[in-house]
Structure formats: C-alpha cells, structure tokens
Amino acid sequence: MYAKFFAIAVLFVCSATSALATPHIQHWQAASGARVYFVEDHDIPMLDVAVDFSAGSAFDTAEKSGLAGLTHGLLSLGADGLSEDDISRKLADIGAQMGGHFDNDRAGLTLRTLSSTAEREQALDILARVLQSPQFPESVLAREKVRLVSALKEAETKPENIADKAFDKAVFGSHPYSLPTSGDVDGVTDSLRADVVTFYNTHYGAKGAVVAIMGDVTHAEAEAIAQQLTEQLPPGGASAAIPPVEMQIKASEQRIAHPATQSHILIGAPGVARNDPDYFPLYVGNYILGGGGFVSRLMEEVREKRGLAYSVYSYFVPMQQPGAFQIGLQTKKSQADEALQLARSTLREFIARGPSEKDLKAAKDNIIGGFPLRIDSNKKILDYLGVIGFYNLPLTYLDDFVGKIDKVTVAQVRDAFQRHINPDAMVTVVVGAPEEKAEGGK
C-alpha cells in the first residue's frame, strides 16, 4: 500500500506558483540510445541519478508472476565480480546510497552520492556494474525466493493485501495490470535463474532506458555519466507497449470472510492513462472527491457527518494504460453495508453534479499552494524527471501544470468523471464482510 501511495504521489505531480522557478530540464539521447533528462544544480555538492526501464510487473506472465520483481531485486545483489556485501561496503565507504523503485509499468535503480570526483566516480562505477553486469548468483536467487515466498504467504493472511489482490483481479481481469507487483507464490517458486537472465536481457535494454540526473555536475559530465551507465546494457528488443485495458467492465461485488475486526472495502474501475487529455480535470475533481484528505467530499460524508470510518479516500493511478480508480475505507463490520452504500451514493452524486465553484477554487488553491514542498529537494526533482522521461511528458510539464490546473472548470470535472467513471459498472471488494453475507475466503 505504501508503494502504491508513493507511486501516486509521484505520478500526480503538482506545479509551481508563478513566483516559484521550476527546474530547467535538459534532454538528449545518449549514444547508447538511452533517453536522458538532466537538471544542473550546484547549490549543494550532491548528485542524484535514476535509470528506469519498461520492466514492471505488467511484463510478467500469469505463470511466472513475480519474475519481474525478482529480477529487479537481484540486480544489486552481485555484479561484475562484486558480491552483495562488496557493493554495500563500497557504497558505505563513500557515503553513497543505492535504492530502487518498481511498479506495474517500470523498474529502476537510483543512486545518491557526493559530487566530489573520487566519491562520484566510485559510486557511478558500482551503479554501472550493477546495471550492466548483474550476476544473479544461484545461491542468492535461492535465498531471495525463500524470503519472497515467506513474505507472500504472510501477506495472504492480511485483509488489506487480500483486498488489493482481489480488487485488481476484478478490475483488470486477465490484463497484465491484474498481476500483483509482488508476484505470487507459484510464480516466484517456479522462476529459475535462466528465466531471470532472459527477463533481464529482454527488458533492460539501452534503447528503452530512461536516465534522470539531478545535481552538481555539468552538462558534459552528465553526458558522460549517462553513457557510462547504459553503453553496455543488453540490446533489448522487447516491445515496451502494454496491451489496452478493457474499460467497459461489469458491476460485481465480492465479499470475503476474514477474522479481522474491521471490514476493508474497495470500490473502483479502470480510470485514466497518464497521457489522457482528461488528466487535469480528473485530478482536480478527485482532490475534491476523496484525494484532499479532511477537506474531501467522501471524508466529510463518511467520517465527519456519520463517523462510519476513520479514513476514506479515492485516487486515480495513471499508468501507460488506464490504471485503477479506487475508493477505499475501513469500518466496523456492523457498519460495512451502511458505509459502502454511503460511499457509492456520494460518488454517484459527485458524478452527476460535479463540484461546487467554492470547492473547485479551494482545491486549486491547495494544489498550487502545496507545490513548493514537492520540489524542495534534489531527490524529489529526480522523481519528477523520471516520470516526465518515462511517460514522454513535455519538458515544460512543471511550468505548464499550474496554468492547466487553473483552467479546469466545474463543467470539465463533471464531464470527465461522467465519461470515465460509470457508477453502475464498478467492482466492489469487501474483506472482513459481515459473516452472514460473506462468500468465503482465506
């Protein structure tokens, strides 16, 4: 769940007020074929780098669900003569940090290091070796499979994970977005080293790589860094396209028994793709409906007026193809049906009427006013560079955002919601449902 909220926070990036200077983004294609996005900033002696690939869980198969995540996790656990301990020790010696990110669409690694020459060169050398020469040791693979299987079995007992898995399956059916990002027990168990190597060679190619660089280096140095990190990547060749999502789904309701004291309720349907023209009206509208915390319509109706839930939310997950639109809440089992019907009726009324002018103005003010906190670190800007690069958004995206937000009207919000969300064609999952109505479960 935390990873999902982080992905949403990054994908629904806000823009600046007119008084705030947004980063100047430079872009080019490296000789390796990788696309590079760079912001030069010498205010602090730090360098942040990220390299992304079209290698997320949507490129798994139902038979090997978990292979993409397993491959991503193994990259930094042994590379080009370095064991995982060597990698950790060498990074610690220079105060550098390596991380990663993984979702349905993309997989990547990040690096943060001092920009001084000695530290920077050592850190980049390690990242280059990890990206371009991973070893995937059999012993480490076997250990990681045991660890992942144990975690997956534990997750199968938790109501929030059961709900997420059932919800994605109900919304997306046989589409790759239905596959859990963490995989499943059988898929992880059946994945062999040969499968990992094949997945890496297929999906971690230079021509599909997106390199984001932020910090204390010059343009010439950034060019050299991007080439160093990608010149020896596999040639790749697999299509990065994800098949279309079936938008017209049938209404369904699934109730799963669970001993939890609360019911976990999810309602939703396919929502919006990252490059959809309706992105901005849907974003602003959702902020009013359920994305704005205590000022949202769902929070007011479900919690503040009736006390049926401590928290209730809604969000879109804009991906390469339309990700999910989701409403979620937890409530006492005895209140589950009342809370569910209230969430549905609140959504239905919002789709029919849209927001008020007062609500729209307040949402715009909050979205715009909160932007400075989203670009107050190199790491946050790096995240935005990755999204802009991966989804081929315009280089002026941050500059343009506030103007597009400001132009959204009540009519546009209402029209966009009516075309994208049909309240009569949504799936509902209730885990920990009232016992007399539960259909069974885990």
HUWO-V967167 format. One record per pair of residues at least 6 apart in sequence whose C-alpha atoms are under 8 Angstrom apart, sorted by the first residue. I is the first residue (numbers start at 1). GAP is how many residues later the second one is. Records with the same first field share a line. If there is no record, write none. Layout:
I = GAP, GAP
This chain:
7 = 96
8 = 308, 309, 310
10 = 373, 374, 377
11 = 306, 307, 373, 376
12 = 271
13 = 361, 371
14 = 353, 354, 356, 357, 360, 384, 387, 388
15 = 353, 356, 383, 384, 385, 386, 387
16 = 6, 352, 353, 355, 356, 382, 383, 385, 386
17 = 351, 352, 354, 385
20 = 352
22 = 376, 377
23 = 16, 358
24 = 15, 16
25 = 12, 13, 14, 370
26 = 11, 12, 13, 369
27 = 8, 9, 10, 11, 368
28 = 7, 8, 9
29 = 6, 7
30 = 6, 193, 196, 197
31 = 196, 200
32 = 174, 175, 195, 198, 199
33 = 173, 174, 175, 176
34 = 172, 173, 174, 175, 176, 177, 192, 196
35 = 172, 173, 174, 175, 176, 354
36 = 174, 175, 176, 177, 190, 353
37 = 173, 174, 175, 176, 348, 349, 352
38 = 174, 175, 176, 181, 184, 347
39 = 174, 175, 176
40 = 174, 175, 176, 177, 178, 179
41 = 173, 174, 175, 176
42 = 173, 174, 175
43 = 173
44 = 171, 172
45 = 69, 70, 71, 170, 171
46 = 66, 67, 68, 69, 169, 170
47 = 64, 65, 66, 67, 68, 73, 166, 167, 168, 169, 170
48 = 62, 63, 64, 65, 165, 166, 167, 330, 331, 334
49 = 61, 62, 63, 162, 163, 164, 165, 333
50 = 58, 59, 60, 61, 161, 162, 163, 332, 336
51 = 57, 58, 59, 158, 159, 160, 161, 335
52 = 54, 55, 56, 57, 157, 158, 159, 334, 338
53 = 53, 54, 55, 150, 151, 152, 155, 156, 157
54 = 51, 52, 53, 149, 150, 154, 155, 186
55 = 13, 50, 51, 52, 148, 149
56 = 12, 13, 46, 47, 48, 49, 50, 51, 125
57 = 8, 9, 10, 11, 12, 46, 47, 48, 49, 119, 120, 122, 123, 124, 125, 126
58 = 46, 47, 118, 119, 121, 184
59 = 9, 46, 117, 183
60 = 6, 7, 8, 116, 119
61 = 115
62 = 117, 125
63 = 123, 124
64 = 119, 122, 123, 124, 126, 127
65 = 114, 115, 117, 118, 119, 121, 122, 123
66 = 114, 115, 116, 117, 118, 121, 122
67 = 116, 120, 121, 124, 128, 129, 132
68 = 128, 131
69 = 33, 112, 113, 114
70 = 74, 75, 118, 126
71 = 125, 126, 128, 129
72 = 30, 35, 36
74 = 60, 62, 66, 67
75 = 55, 56, 59, 60, 61
76 = 8, 11, 54, 58
77 = 6, 7, 10, 57, 59, 63
78 = 6, 9, 52, 56, 57, 58, 59
79 = 50, 51, 54, 55, 56, 57
80 = 49, 50, 53, 54, 55
87 = 39
91 = 6, 7, 32, 35
94 = 19, 25, 29
95 = 18, 19
96 = 15, 16, 17, 18, 23, 27
97 = 14, 15, 16
98 = 11, 12, 13, 14, 29
99 = 10, 11, 12
100 = 7, 8, 9, 10
101 = 6, 7, 8, 9
102 = 6, 79
103 = 78
104 = 73, 77
105 = 214, 215
111 = 12, 16
113 = 6, 7, 10
114 = 6
115 = 101, 102
124 = 101, 105
127 = 102
128 = 100, 101, 102
131 = 98, 99, 102
132 = 97, 98, 100, 101, 102
136 = 57, 60, 61
138 = 55
141 = 52
145 = 43, 44
148 = 40
149 = 35, 36, 39, 40
152 = 30, 31, 32, 33
153 = 32
155 = 6, 7
156 = 6, 286
157 = 285
159 = 99, 101, 105, 272, 273
160 = 104, 271
162 = 269
163 = 101, 102, 103, 266, 267, 268
164 = 102
165 = 13, 15
166 = 263
167 = 99, 100, 101, 260, 261, 262
168 = 9, 10, 11, 12, 156
169 = 9, 10
170 = 8, 82, 257
171 = 7, 78, 97, 98, 99, 153, 255, 256
172 = 6, 73, 74, 98
175 = 68, 70
176 = 66
177 = 146
201 = 33, 34, 35
202 = 32, 34, 35, 36
203 = 33, 34, 35
204 = 29, 30, 32
205 = 28, 29, 30, 31, 32
206 = 24, 25, 26, 27, 28, 29, 30
207 = 28, 29
208 = 28, 32
209 = 21
210 = 176, 179, 180
211 = 15, 175, 178
212 = 170, 173, 174, 177
213 = 9, 169, 172
214 = 164, 165, 167, 168
215 = 163
242 = 78, 79
243 = 78
244 = 77
245 = 25, 76, 77
246 = 24
247 = 22, 23, 24
248 = 177
249 = 20, 176, 177
250 = 175, 176, 177
251 = 173, 174, 175, 176, 177
252 = 173, 174, 175, 176
253 = 174, 175, 176, 177
254 = 174, 175, 176, 185
255 = 174, 175, 176, 177, 178, 182, 183, 184, 185
256 = 173, 174, 175, 176, 177, 182, 183, 184, 185, 186
257 = 174, 175, 176, 177, 178, 181, 182, 183, 184, 185
258 = 173, 174, 175, 183, 184
259 = 173
260 = 172
261 = 71, 72, 171
262 = 68, 69, 70, 71, 170
263 = 67, 68, 69, 70, 73, 167, 168, 169, 170, 171
264 = 64, 65, 66, 67, 165, 166, 167, 168, 169
265 = 63, 64, 65, 71, 75, 163, 164, 165, 166
266 = 60, 61, 62, 63, 162, 163, 164
267 = 59, 60, 61, 159, 160, 161, 162
268 = 56, 57, 58, 59, 158, 159, 160
269 = 55, 56, 57, 152, 156, 157, 158
270 = 52, 53, 54, 55
271 = 45, 46, 47, 51, 52, 53, 54, 149, 150
272 = 6, 7, 44, 45, 46, 47, 49, 50, 51, 52, 53, 148
273 = 6, 44, 45, 46, 47, 48, 49, 50
274 = 44, 45, 46, 47, 48, 117
275 = 45, 116, 118
278 = 138
280 = 124, 125, 128
281 = 124, 127, 128, 131, 132, 135
282 = 131, 134, 135
283 = 33
284 = 76, 79, 80, 121, 124, 129
285 = 69, 70, 75, 128, 129, 132
286 = 6, 28, 29, 30
287 = 9, 76
288 = 7, 8, 9, 67, 71, 72, 75
289 = 7, 8, 9, 25, 58, 61
290 = 6, 7, 8, 9, 22, 23, 24, 25, 37
291 = 22, 23, 24
292 = 71
293 = 6, 20
294 = 6
297 = 49
298 = 14, 15, 45, 48
299 = 12, 13, 14
301 = 41, 45
302 = 6, 7, 10, 37, 40, 41
303 = 6, 7, 8, 9
308 = 23, 24, 27, 31
309 = 20, 21, 22, 23, 30
310 = 20, 21
311 = 18, 19
312 = 15, 16, 17, 18
313 = 14, 15, 16
314 = 11, 12, 13, 14
315 = 10, 11, 12
316 = 7, 8, 9, 10
317 = 6, 7, 8
318 = 6
320 = 71
327 = 16
331 = 8
333 = 99, 100, 101
334 = 100
336 = 97, 98
344 = 79
347 = 76
348 = 75
350 = 64
351 = 63, 66, 67, 70
352 = 62, 66
353 = 61
354 = 56, 57, 59, 60
355 = 55, 58, 59
356 = 54
357 = 53
360 = 49, 50
364 = 41, 42
368 = 34
374 = 6, 7
375 = 6
387 = 6
388 = 6, 7, 9
432 = 6
